[in-house]
Amino acid sequence: MTLTPLDIQKKEFRKSFRGYSEEEVKDFLEKVTQSYEKLYRENQELKEEIKFLREKLKEYQELETTLKKAIILAEKAAEDLKRNAEREKELIIKDAQVKAEEMLAKAKMRCDVLSERYEEIKAQFQLFKTRFLNFLQSQIDLINSTGLDGEDYIKEAAAGQDFEGEEGGEDGDGGGKEAVSGGDNSL
């Protein structure tokens, strides 16, 4: 049986010749002692448990504070990283744009140079063509102005050179005339 403070307070002892009954007082004191001892132990255990729990609570609060600081630092680091990545992205884009513009400018310049070179070559070709046609025309005019007709020229040319005369006979001469005449007609 567990005693309460009220039980202790209301306990009445019977009186005997010499006062309270010793046996009842001893029994009651034994019960009070046992209950008190039990309460004392429980109180000590609870105090130790409270101390342990307070220490754990303190550890958890310190851990919570540390975690909060770590989270704040991680968030700040993430923001810094994001900001740096954004800056780096912008720098890369700007660098790429500058390089692209440089490449376009070089390509345009190269295209302009090639276009100029093409126009120069085209003009040189036209000049060459005109000069060559003029040269050919002057040669044609020279041939026409000599007053030689084709037959006479061929005879003179055949007499001055041994085209096919070594093959012998008139057939060789006639063959030479035809070959040269055929060439003359193509002019």
Summary of the structure (lengths in Angstrom):
residues: 187
radius of gyration: 65.5
end to end distance: 150.1
largest distance: 194.6
contacts: 373
relative contact order: 0.03
helix: 87%
strand: 2%
